[in-house]
């Protein structure tokens, strides 16, 4: 954000906005629905929104699970998610913003 390059007054802080979702709108021929969370995040970045970084994409093929989001979470998926959680806990202090948790989303939005 360009405005953040100018220091705020001493008694104030800049507010930063990180987008992680968007409402769908088909008016004007534009849809933000996207088939996957990954597509939506790319769409948000394309229009200039900051998105939470770092992020990680665990594909169903990588963990031997269904990509439908309706199947139970496999043991392999749970291990991968806990590894990502531990990684973020370890590097939390290095993030450019404060976090109070981790959100896991299903990539398939359909």
ABEGO torsion letter per residue (X at the ends): XAAAABBBBAABBBBBBBBABBBBBABGGBBAAEABAAAAAAAAAAAGBBBBOBBBBBBAAAAGBBAAGABBBBAAAAAAAAAAAAAAAAAAAABABBBAEBBBBBABAX
